[in-house]
Amino acid sequence: MRLLPRLRLPGSGLLSLLVGLSLFTSCEIARNRERGDPAREAQRLQTEAAAASGKVKVSNRQIALVNPTGPPTFKTPQSVLASAFIKQFGDGTVIDKVLVRKAPSGPNDTPHYYLIGVGQHDGRYRAMALPLRGTDDGTLYLSSDAERYVITGIGCPTCFFDFEGSRIVGSSCDDNSGGSRCAFQMLNANTLFTSNSK
């Protein structure tokens, strides 16, 4: 007795099925990697323990409001954000552009946004991205326990954040000729708007 009927698909149907299964599998692998990332889990536990002990007070700052017809509207002035990025870098990096950008996502995915500061340090491209938390009314907040993603151009005039789903996983250079590259770092927490900077 046959329990499962044989599935008969034309060539293009089979290819579509295989592509769909491949995409589903890669999404599940990415989700499992996020859940099983020891560094992220350690960071979360450390931040929670510090906040519970009173050593670090986790604070939130309203940054922007999602605009359905265009880019998000800033609620914290961009000049204030640029100054906060300069202070956060703390090494002479000059920020000349501040953006709120939506991460790549599928049509059914919850949108994720990042606050990004772009500038230069000693003639090198620098950028920092911080994930924002959204609320039901479209307000985007920056939390002091949000991680920082930093890229620095090494012989590269412009760098880009690389995404896997809506998460930043690395960087790439717009011109890879002659050994140009972009150094990438993920750092714990941020002190953009906290009074007890480290």
NUTITI-505593 format. One record per residue (C-alpha): residue in one letter; chain; x negated, y, z; residue number from 1. Coordinates in nm, 4 decimals, always signed. Last residue first. Layout:
N
<site res="a" chain="A" x="X" y="Y" z="Z" n="NUM"/>
...
END
This chain:
198
<site res="k" chain="A" x="-3.2714" y="+5.4106" z="+2.9125" n="198"/>
<site res="s" chain="A" x="-3.0022" y="+5.6732" z="+2.8876" n="197"/>
<site res="n" chain="A" x="-2.7807" y="+5.7206" z="+3.1951" n="196"/>
<site res="s" chain="A" x="-2.5447" y="+5.9855" z="+3.0563" n="195"/>
<site res="t" chain="A" x="-2.4036" y="+5.7631" z="+2.7843" n="194"/>
<site res="f" chain="A" x="-2.2993" y="+5.8971" z="+2.4444" n="193"/>
<site res="l" chain="A" x="-2.5477" y="+5.7564" z="+2.1945" n="192"/>
<site res="t" chain="A" x="-2.6985" y="+5.5161" z="+2.4478" n="191"/>
<site res="n" chain="A" x="-2.6701" y="+5.1915" z="+2.2561" n="190"/>
<site res="a" chain="A" x="-2.6329" y="+4.8186" z="+2.3234" n="189"/>
<site res="n" chain="A" x="-2.8786" y="+4.5477" z="+2.2224" n="188"/>
<site res="l" chain="A" x="-3.0938" y="+4.5856" z="+1.9110" n="187"/>
<site res="m" chain="A" x="-3.0724" y="+4.4207" z="+1.5685" n="186"/>
<site res="q" chain="A" x="-3.3732" y="+4.5024" z="+1.3550" n="185"/>
<site res="f" chain="A" x="-3.4390" y="+4.5081" z="+0.9797" n="184"/>
<site res="a" chain="A" x="-3.7516" y="+4.6119" z="+0.7888" n="183"/>
<site res="c" chain="A" x="-3.6756" y="+4.7122" z="+0.4302" n="182"/>
<site res="r" chain="A" x="-3.9019" y="+4.6091" z="+0.1460" n="181"/>
<site res="s" chain="A" x="-4.1248" y="+4.7336" z="-0.1318" n="180"/>
<site res="g" chain="A" x="-4.3824" y="+4.4762" z="-0.2439" n="179"/>
<site res="g" chain="A" x="-4.4606" y="+4.6431" z="-0.5763" n="178"/>
<site res="s" chain="A" x="-4.1089" y="+4.6231" z="-0.7170" n="177"/>
<site res="n" chain="A" x="-3.8198" y="+4.5463" z="-0.4845" n="176"/>
<site res="d" chain="A" x="-3.6275" y="+4.8638" z="-0.5645" n="175"/>
<site res="d" chain="A" x="-3.2822" y="+4.9010" z="-0.4014" n="174"/>
<site res="c" chain="A" x="-3.4199" y="+4.7355" z="-0.0890" n="173"/>
<site res="s" chain="A" x="-3.2222" y="+4.4828" z="+0.1120" n="172"/>
<site res="s" chain="A" x="-3.1109" y="+4.4482" z="+0.4715" n="171"/>
<site res="g" chain="A" x="-2.9947" y="+4.1874" z="+0.7185" n="170"/>
<site res="v" chain="A" x="-2.6959" y="+4.0149" z="+0.8807" n="169"/>
<site res="i" chain="A" x="-2.4385" y="+4.2911" z="+0.9231" n="168"/>
<site res="r" chain="A" x="-2.1030" y="+4.1300" z="+0.9982" n="167"/>
<site res="s" chain="A" x="-1.7814" y="+4.1831" z="+0.7953" n="166"/>
<site res="g" chain="A" x="-1.8181" y="+3.8658" z="+0.5909" n="165"/>
<site res="e" chain="A" x="-2.1908" y="+3.8185" z="+0.5648" n="164"/>
<site res="f" chain="A" x="-2.3182" y="+4.1688" z="+0.5092" n="163"/>
<site res="d" chain="A" x="-2.6444" y="+4.3190" z="+0.3898" n="162"/>
<site res="f" chain="A" x="-2.7256" y="+4.6739" z="+0.4992" n="161"/>
<site res="f" chain="A" x="-2.8858" y="+4.8790" z="+0.2235" n="160"/>
<site res="c" chain="A" x="-3.2237" y="+5.0474" z="+0.1867" n="159"/>
<site res="t" chain="A" x="-3.3300" y="+5.3441" z="-0.0246" n="158"/>
<site res="p" chain="A" x="-3.6771" y="+5.4755" z="-0.1229" n="157"/>
<site res="c" chain="A" x="-3.8580" y="+5.1481" z="-0.0438" n="156"/>
<site res="g" chain="A" x="-4.2295" y="+5.1560" z="+0.0315" n="155"/>
<site res="i" chain="A" x="-4.1432" y="+5.0241" z="+0.3752" n="154"/>
<site res="g" chain="A" x="-3.7872" y="+5.1438" z="+0.4301" n="153"/>
<site res="t" chain="A" x="-3.6614" y="+5.1159" z="+0.7862" n="152"/>
<site res="i" chain="A" x="-3.3342" y="+4.9504" z="+0.8843" n="151"/>
<site res="v" chain="A" x="-3.1646" y="+4.9548" z="+1.2241" n="150"/>
<site res="y" chain="A" x="-2.8584" y="+4.7619" z="+1.3417" n="149"/>
<site res="r" chain="A" x="-2.7419" y="+4.8681" z="+1.6863" n="148"/>
<site res="e" chain="A" x="-2.5229" y="+4.6587" z="+1.9190" n="147"/>
<site res="a" chain="A" x="-2.2059" y="+4.7905" z="+2.0788" n="146"/>
<site res="d" chain="A" x="-2.2216" y="+4.7987" z="+2.4612" n="145"/>
<site res="s" chain="A" x="-2.1854" y="+5.1773" z="+2.4680" n="144"/>
<site res="s" chain="A" x="-1.8557" y="+5.1433" z="+2.2821" n="143"/>
<site res="l" chain="A" x="-1.7821" y="+5.3472" z="+1.9727" n="142"/>
<site res="y" chain="A" x="-1.4104" y="+5.3955" z="+1.9104" n="141"/>
<site res="l" chain="A" x="-1.2018" y="+5.4016" z="+1.5917" n="140"/>
<site res="t" chain="A" x="-0.8388" y="+5.5170" z="+1.6150" n="139"/>
<site res="g" chain="A" x="-0.6084" y="+5.3471" z="+1.3644" n="138"/>
<site res="d" chain="A" x="-0.2955" y="+5.3402" z="+1.5871" n="137"/>
<site res="d" chain="A" x="-0.3394" y="+4.9689" z="+1.6602" n="136"/>
<site res="t" chain="A" x="-0.6906" y="+5.0252" z="+1.7906" n="135"/>
<site res="g" chain="A" x="-1.0272" y="+4.9862" z="+1.6226" n="134"/>
<site res="r" chain="A" x="-1.3669" y="+4.9114" z="+1.7686" n="133"/>
<site res="l" chain="A" x="-1.6677" y="+5.0522" z="+1.5859" n="132"/>
<site res="p" chain="A" x="-1.9814" y="+4.8618" z="+1.4915" n="131"/>
<site res="l" chain="A" x="-2.3053" y="+5.0605" z="+1.4996" n="130"/>
<site res="a" chain="A" x="-2.5282" y="+5.1219" z="+1.1979" n="129"/>
<site res="m" chain="A" x="-2.8708" y="+5.2874" z="+1.1992" n="128"/>
<site res="a" chain="A" x="-3.0592" y="+5.4136" z="+0.8964" n="127"/>
<site res="r" chain="A" x="-3.4152" y="+5.5094" z="+0.8143" n="126"/>
<site res="y" chain="A" x="-3.5887" y="+5.5807" z="+0.4800" n="125"/>
<site res="r" chain="A" x="-3.9563" y="+5.6587" z="+0.5252" n="124"/>
<site res="g" chain="A" x="-4.1080" y="+6.0047" z="+0.4745" n="123"/>
<site res="d" chain="A" x="-4.2419" y="+6.0240" z="+0.8306" n="122"/>
<site res="h" chain="A" x="-3.8969" y="+5.9270" z="+0.9626" n="121"/>
<site res="q" chain="A" x="-3.5970" y="+5.9748" z="+0.7369" n="120"/>
<site res="g" chain="A" x="-3.2174" y="+5.9928" z="+0.7492" n="119"/>
<site res="v" chain="A" x="-2.8936" y="+5.7961" z="+0.7564" n="118"/>
<site res="g" chain="A" x="-2.6570" y="+5.7532" z="+1.0538" n="117"/>
<site res="i" chain="A" x="-2.3865" y="+5.4906" z="+1.0170" n="116"/>
<site res="l" chain="A" x="-2.0712" y="+5.4312" z="+1.2228" n="115"/>
<site res="y" chain="A" x="-1.9322" y="+5.0949" z="+1.1176" n="114"/>
<site res="y" chain="A" x="-1.5772" y="+4.9786" z="+1.0472" n="113"/>
<site res="h" chain="A" x="-1.4099" y="+4.6372" z="+1.0462" n="112"/>
<site res="p" chain="A" x="-1.0852" y="+4.5625" z="+0.8601" n="111"/>
<site res="t" chain="A" x="-0.8845" y="+4.2588" z="+0.9746" n="110"/>
<site res="d" chain="A" x="-0.9004" y="+4.0103" z="+0.6889" n="109"/>
<site res="n" chain="A" x="-0.6055" y="+3.9283" z="+0.4599" n="108"/>
<site res="p" chain="A" x="-0.7291" y="+4.1192" z="+0.1517" n="107"/>
<site res="g" chain="A" x="-1.0892" y="+4.0071" z="+0.2053" n="106"/>
<site res="s" chain="A" x="-1.3497" y="+4.2178" z="+0.3741" n="105"/>
<site res="p" chain="A" x="-1.6580" y="+4.4290" z="+0.3053" n="104"/>
<site res="a" chain="A" x="-1.7260" y="+4.6607" z="+0.5994" n="103"/>
<site res="k" chain="A" x="-1.5444" y="+4.9941" z="+0.6122" n="102"/>
<site res="r" chain="A" x="-1.7722" y="+5.2942" z="+0.6406" n="101"/>
<site res="v" chain="A" x="-1.7937" y="+5.5848" z="+0.8831" n="100"/>
<site res="l" chain="A" x="-2.0717" y="+5.8151" z="+0.7715" n="99"/>
<site res="v" chain="A" x="-2.3355" y="+6.0476" z="+0.9145" n="98"/>
<site res="k" chain="A" x="-2.5958" y="+6.2121" z="+0.6893" n="97"/>
<site res="d" chain="A" x="-2.9083" y="+6.4173" z="+0.7598" n="96"/>
<site res="i" chain="A" x="-3.0578" y="+6.2265" z="+1.0498" n="95"/>
<site res="v" chain="A" x="-3.4206" y="+6.3144" z="+1.1317" n="94"/>
<site res="t" chain="A" x="-3.6279" y="+6.0362" z="+1.2900" n="93"/>
<site res="g" chain="A" x="-3.8740" y="+6.1856" z="+1.5381" n="92"/>
<site res="d" chain="A" x="-3.9128" y="+5.8756" z="+1.7525" n="91"/>
<site res="g" chain="A" x="-3.6143" y="+5.8870" z="+1.9885" n="90"/>
<site res="f" chain="A" x="-3.3896" y="+5.6818" z="+1.7584" n="89"/>
<site res="q" chain="A" x="-3.1030" y="+5.7352" z="+2.0053" n="88"/>
<site res="k" chain="A" x="-3.1726" y="+6.1099" z="+2.0357" n="87"/>
<site res="i" chain="A" x="-3.1653" y="+6.1509" z="+1.6576" n="86"/>
<site res="f" chain="A" x="-2.8443" y="+5.9414" z="+1.6433" n="85"/>
<site res="a" chain="A" x="-2.6826" y="+6.1622" z="+1.9102" n="84"/>
<site res="s" chain="A" x="-2.7810" y="+6.4775" z="+1.7199" n="83"/>
<site res="a" chain="A" x="-2.6255" y="+6.3356" z="+1.4008" n="82"/>
<site res="l" chain="A" x="-2.3069" y="+6.2434" z="+1.5929" n="81"/>
<site res="v" chain="A" x="-2.2745" y="+6.5963" z="+1.7311" n="80"/>
<site res="s" chain="A" x="-2.3236" y="+6.7406" z="+1.3802" n="79"/>
<site res="q" chain="A" x="-2.0658" y="+6.4939" z="+1.2457" n="78"/>
<site res="p" chain="A" x="-1.8030" y="+6.6332" z="+1.4821" n="77"/>
<site res="t" chain="A" x="-1.6268" y="+6.3698" z="+1.6973" n="76"/>
<site res="k" chain="A" x="-1.2722" y="+6.3115" z="+1.5690" n="75"/>
<site res="f" chain="A" x="-1.3951" y="+6.2366" z="+1.2151" n="74"/>
<site res="t" chain="A" x="-1.1253" y="+6.1541" z="+0.9597" n="73"/>
<site res="p" chain="A" x="-1.1688" y="+5.8138" z="+0.7946" n="72"/>
<site res="p" chain="A" x="-1.2088" y="+5.8077" z="+0.4149" n="71"/>
<site res="g" chain="A" x="-0.9000" y="+5.8301" z="+0.1966" n="70"/>
<site res="t" chain="A" x="-0.5267" y="+5.7621" z="+0.1710" n="69"/>
<site res="p" chain="A" x="-0.4823" y="+5.5262" z="+0.4673" n="68"/>
<site res="n" chain="A" x="-0.6890" y="+5.7533" z="+0.6961" n="67"/>
<site res="v" chain="A" x="-0.8500" y="+5.5663" z="+0.9846" n="66"/>
<site res="l" chain="A" x="-0.9222" y="+5.7998" z="+1.2762" n="65"/>
<site res="a" chain="A" x="-1.2745" y="+5.8728" z="+1.3892" n="64"/>
<site res="i" chain="A" x="-1.5292" y="+5.8646" z="+1.6715" n="63"/>
<site res="q" chain="A" x="-1.3449" y="+5.8285" z="+2.0036" n="62"/>
<site res="r" chain="A" x="-1.6095" y="+5.7447" z="+2.2633" n="61"/>
<site res="n" chain="A" x="-1.6073" y="+5.4381" z="+2.4850" n="60"/>
<site res="s" chain="A" x="-1.8089" y="+5.3793" z="+2.7999" n="59"/>
<site res="v" chain="A" x="-1.9640" y="+5.0737" z="+2.9596" n="58"/>
<site res="k" chain="A" x="-2.1138" y="+5.1731" z="+3.2946" n="57"/>
<site res="v" chain="A" x="-2.4451" y="+5.0047" z="+3.3500" n="56"/>
<site res="k" chain="A" x="-2.5868" y="+4.9164" z="+3.6894" n="55"/>
<site res="g" chain="A" x="-2.2418" y="+4.8731" z="+3.8492" n="54"/>
<site res="s" chain="A" x="-2.2866" y="+4.5018" z="+3.9126" n="53"/>
<site res="a" chain="A" x="-1.9910" y="+4.4206" z="+3.6856" n="52"/>
<site res="a" chain="A" x="-2.1324" y="+4.6362" z="+3.4043" n="51"/>
<site res="a" chain="A" x="-2.4713" y="+4.4663" z="+3.4325" n="50"/>
<site res="a" chain="A" x="-2.3092" y="+4.1211" z="+3.4286" n="49"/>
<site res="e" chain="A" x="-2.0913" y="+4.2107" z="+3.1277" n="48"/>
<site res="t" chain="A" x="-2.3888" y="+4.3514" z="+2.9367" n="47"/>
<site res="q" chain="A" x="-2.6012" y="+4.0438" z="+3.0136" n="46"/>
<site res="l" chain="A" x="-2.3194" y="+3.8077" z="+2.9131" n="45"/>
<site res="r" chain="A" x="-2.2632" y="+3.9877" z="+2.5824" n="44"/>
<site res="q" chain="A" x="-2.6353" y="+4.0031" z="+2.5040" n="43"/>
<site res="a" chain="A" x="-2.6790" y="+3.6333" z="+2.5863" n="42"/>
<site res="e" chain="A" x="-2.3854" y="+3.5456" z="+2.3584" n="41"/>
<site res="r" chain="A" x="-2.5274" y="+3.7576" z="+2.0766" n="40"/>
<site res="a" chain="A" x="-2.8714" y="+3.5984" z="+2.1132" n="39"/>
<site res="p" chain="A" x="-2.7294" y="+3.2450" z="+2.1474" n="38"/>
<site res="d" chain="A" x="-2.5354" y="+3.2683" z="+1.8191" n="37"/>
<site res="g" chain="A" x="-2.2806" y="+2.9860" z="+1.8475" n="36"/>
<site res="r" chain="A" x="-1.9616" y="+3.1845" z="+1.7962" n="35"/>
<site res="e" chain="A" x="-2.1097" y="+3.3880" z="+1.5097" n="34"/>
<site res="r" chain="A" x="-2.2600" y="+3.0738" z="+1.3519" n="33"/>
<site res="n" chain="A" x="-1.9233" y="+2.8967" z="+1.3858" n="32"/>
<site res="r" chain="A" x="-1.7498" y="+3.1817" z="+1.2047" n="31"/>
<site res="a" chain="A" x="-2.0147" y="+3.1832" z="+0.9290" n="30"/>
<site res="i" chain="A" x="-1.9861" y="+2.8039" z="+0.8877" n="29"/>
<site res="e" chain="A" x="-1.6048" y="+2.8332" z="+0.8707" n="28"/>
<site res="c" chain="A" x="-1.6299" y="+3.1029" z="+0.6019" n="27"/>
<site res="s" chain="A" x="-1.8780" y="+2.8881" z="+0.4034" n="26"/>
<site res="t" chain="A" x="-1.6418" y="+2.5882" z="+0.4227" n="25"/>
<site res="f" chain="A" x="-1.3403" y="+2.7902" z="+0.3058" n="24"/>
<site res="l" chain="A" x="-1.5375" y="+2.9338" z="+0.0145" n="23"/>
<site res="s" chain="A" x="-1.6570" y="+2.5869" z="-0.0903" n="22"/>
<site res="l" chain="A" x="-1.3069" y="+2.4412" z="-0.0599" n="21"/>
<site res="g" chain="A" x="-1.1705" y="+2.7198" z="-0.2809" n="20"/>
<site res="v" chain="A" x="-1.4481" y="+2.6692" z="-0.5386" n="19"/>
<site res="l" chain="A" x="-1.3794" y="+2.2932" z="-0.5434" n="18"/>
<site res="l" chain="A" x="-1.0035" y="+2.3458" z="-0.5848" n="17"/>
<site res="s" chain="A" x="-1.0558" y="+2.5995" z="-0.8620" n="16"/>
<site res="l" chain="A" x="-1.2889" y="+2.3561" z="-1.0428" n="15"/>
<site res="l" chain="A" x="-1.0321" y="+2.0786" z="-1.0086" n="14"/>
<site res="g" chain="A" x="-0.7613" y="+2.3041" z="-1.1480" n="13"/>
<site res="s" chain="A" x="-0.9857" y="+2.4062" z="-1.4396" n="12"/>
<site res="g" chain="A" x="-1.0475" y="+2.0420" z="-1.5339" n="11"/>
<site res="p" chain="A" x="-0.6794" y="+1.9360" z="-1.5056" n="10"/>
<site res="l" chain="A" x="-0.5750" y="+1.8012" z="-1.1684" n="9"/>
<site res="r" chain="A" x="-0.4580" y="+1.4584" z="-1.0653" n="8"/>
<site res="l" chain="A" x="-0.4467" y="+1.3853" z="-0.6936" n="7"/>
<site res="r" chain="A" x="-0.3993" y="+1.0159" z="-0.6246" n="6"/>
<site res="p" chain="A" x="-0.1186" y="+0.9582" z="-0.3766" n="5"/>
<site res="l" chain="A" x="-0.2244" y="+0.8970" z="-0.0179" n="4"/>
<site res="l" chain="A" x="-0.1165" y="+0.5943" z="+0.1794" n="3"/>
<site res="r" chain="A" x="-0.1400" y="+0.3356" z="-0.1016" n="2"/>
<site res="m" chain="A" x="+0.0000" y="+0.0000" z="+0.0000" n="1"/>
END
